[in-house]
């Protein structure tokens, strides 16, 4: 797939855990059938909501305002641009002349 394996698995797991549709569908089915399981399904939904709240609160920088986050992003982009320029500059310099490098014998 060309993805970073650890991050891809983390995202796929997060997508599966955050899928609310199956749980909501079960609640609707229970309600349609006038089933007593609706309370159990609603309880599952409530638990899932609480888990999601906890995950959101545990996210890094969640306490930062959108403006602060934008400033951090801008700063990081500036750093990336500066480092990219330095890399291009040093790539252009001939630090080692391959014709003068001798192999160890």
C-alpha positions, 0 to 999 in steps of 0.5 A: 500500500505504501503506507507507514505500517504502524501508522496505517494500522493505528488509523485503520483501528481508529476507523473501526473503533469510531464507526458509529453506524453499526451501533446506531443501526442496532438501536433503530432495529430494536426500536422498530421491533419494539424490542427490550434490547433497546436499553442495552444498545443505548447503554452501549452507545453511551459507553462508546460516547464516553470512550470517545470523550476520553480519547479526545481529552487525551489528545495532545494539544487539545487544550490549545486554541485553534489560533495557537494550533495554527501558529504552531503549524505555521512555525513547523512549516517554516522549519520544514521549509528552512531545513529543505532549503539547507538540504538542497544547498548542501546537496549542491555542494561537492563535499567529497570528490568520488575520484579522490576517494580511495577504497580500503585495501 
